[in-house]
Amino acid sequence: MGISNRLTFLLHALLIILISSFAHAHFEEVHVLVDAGRYAEANDKLEAIAESTKDVEVKSWCYYHIGEIYYNYTHQYTKALKAYDKILNLKKKGLPPEELFLAIIKKGDVYSRMGNYQDAVQTYDRLIKLAPASHFVHKTGLQKIRDINTGLANLREQQRIAIQYKDTPLAIIAEFQIAELYRNPSQLNQPEKAIAKYEALLKSHPEATVAPEARWRIANVRHTILNQSALAMATYRKVVDDYPTSNFAAEALFQMANIHRTAGKYSLAIPVFERLKQKYPDFWNMHAVLYWTGVCHEKNMNYPKAIAAFETFLHAYLPQLDPGYLGQISMHDKSISEVKAEIGKKIEQLAKQMAEVELERLDTARANRDFSEALNIALNLIATSPHTPQAEQAAEQLSTLQHLTAIENLREQLQNNTLAPTDAARARLQIGTIYERKPLQDYAKALKVYQETSKHHPDSAYSAEALYRSGFIYAEHLSAPGEAIEAYKHVITSHPNTLQAMMANFQLGEIYRKLHHYNEALQAYEATLRYPERNRYLAGGYRDSFADRAQFRIGRVYYDENRSDEARFVFEEFIQNRTQSPRLAAAYIYLAAISEERAENKQAIELYKKAETLIKDDSVQMTMLIEEANALGTLQSTDPDAVMQYLTEKQKRLSTQ
């Protein structure tokens, strides 16, 4: 949850606390009406309450929810503005500041949603001036203004790229990023316009590699932002039908099932969850699929199947689950042990199973390369006999079987010759990536499939990705820099105007740098900089990109060559031109090291201090500093506290010399 969302939640919670006796009496009824889509009735009720009461806090509560209905559900933004203005007009009647703050924030959000960024900025500026500098809403107002300005600047840059590289993969990526900027609530916050941009991209480039994600984004915007469940369901279904080999097909099925589930249509949700389990067994969120399947069976009073689903979740997924993923089952506020206890209470003891026989069946199925059957047996064995040695053996094979079954499903589609060329290319690339990642990590098979992709689909963007992945395997896993260089050069020559070509240039720079071929490394990094940047937006408003990394690496190459004048120039230019880089602190560290080597102690201290200021309470800068600056040899720790202590001691030593 972002700073703005957290703030809105906190202020709204405070509003409810202030009028709790009223809220408990009326909120549930309004909530039921909104959930049923009866927005006009909900508004009428709220208007009647607001008109009949003299309590300013009750009036504020009503106007707030009226504004939310217009903003989130009916999308009548002018009416939403009027509702929030009614709250602001209560200031002279003694309305608490927190409720005024919330109304101002919401009003600014509405202006952004309307594309009226000038009024949005003015509204947030009003918040900044109204709230004390020490109040947490002050920071939120500043951040929202920064987000709008950053979003508009990024929009202009992506529009330029789309024009300059018209009808190339780079232009398609730029068009997609334009839609992303409009979609993102912390950027331009225009979901309706984002949908239009995604649809335009799909119409012009239906075979683009980003097409599945664009279609999924349309559905997800309608689902999670615009609250248009029926339209979202239809669009999710189109993702599944049009892009069956894409990861977004699995995501779409998951969301379709959840729309049914949250509407209380459990019998409709279950077969969608089952289809997801069958078609996409390596889905990243499979733990949530099992959990919600159990919930649906429980609601339908099918307890045997509910128990089976919960047992599978409890014993196959929960032990390895990162607590950060508990939010996917609406238990973000619980620990793993608390979840285990809660699920355990739902489960009754199952009849004893013939564990040894089941394990023999599992071994036979795997030997016959019937991975789908082997996976089903393993899951059943783990669920029904969780504390047996046989179940432990099955659990050890589970992840491998999931990925082998996914490959089996994709190969079956290829063998049936029912896939369009683009889908076939995507399927082959997907097989390669499954072989490449854990738990298989079968790099020889991954390379073979990538070669097949390039052979059968030489002009496809998936071929560019396959060649790039081949180079990455050679470089990072097989220690074969010669083969890696050949693969990366193949990407650049055969697919020059692609994201993969840009990344390949950067990776060439990395290989040459590690081989101490510094001239070649510099040429590769400089080639990377000639491509338009594809930004990755990080926490704290930072922007990362291969260009950012490449320019920084140029400075590192000069430093490694003891060409300190050139290194200093590059890092100083980096700091001046890349003010949103996550590597600013690292650049200051290199500059400090250069000054220290030249006995410019005063300047070195100032530079170390700037780096220290940047990394304090900033995990992004700290992470990049640890990653980039440990090459200096004197900063080897990966512990943030040790890094801070090192910088403090370094400044003390320099000041006494």
Secondary structure, 3 states (H helix, E strand, C coil): CCHHHHHHHHHHHHHHHHCHHHHHHHHHHHHHHHHCCCHHHHHHHHHHHHHHCCCHHHHHHHHHHHHHHHHHHHCCHHHHHHHHHHHHCCHHHCCCHHHHHHHHHHHHHHHHHCCCHHHHHHHHHHHHHHCCCCCHHHHHHHHHHHHHHHHHHHHHHHHHHHHHCCCCHHHHHHHHHHHHHHHCCCCCCCHHHHHHHHHHHHHHCCCCCCHHHHHHHHHHHHHHHCCCHHHHHHHHHHHHHHCCCCHHHHHHHHHHHHHHHHCCCHHHHHHHHHHHHHHCCCCCCHHHHHHHHHHHHHHCCCHHHHHHHHHHHHHHHHHHCCHHHHHHHCCCCCCHHHHHHHHHHHCCCCCCCCHHHHHHHHHHHHHCCCHHHHHHHHHHHHHHCCCCHHHHHHHHHHHHHHHHHHHHHHHHHHHCCCCCHHHHHHHHHHHHHHHHCCCCCCHHHHHHHHHHHHHHCCCCHHHHHHHHHHHHHHHHCCCCHHHHHHHHHHHHHHCCCCHHHHHHHHHHHHHHHHCCCHHHHHHHHHHHHCCCCCCEECHHHCEECHHHHHHHHHHHHHHHCCCHHHHHHHHHHHHHHCCCCCCHHHHHHHHHHHHHHCCCHHHHHHHHHHHHHHHCCCHHHHHHHHHHHHHHCCCCCCCHHHHHHHHHHHHHHHHHC
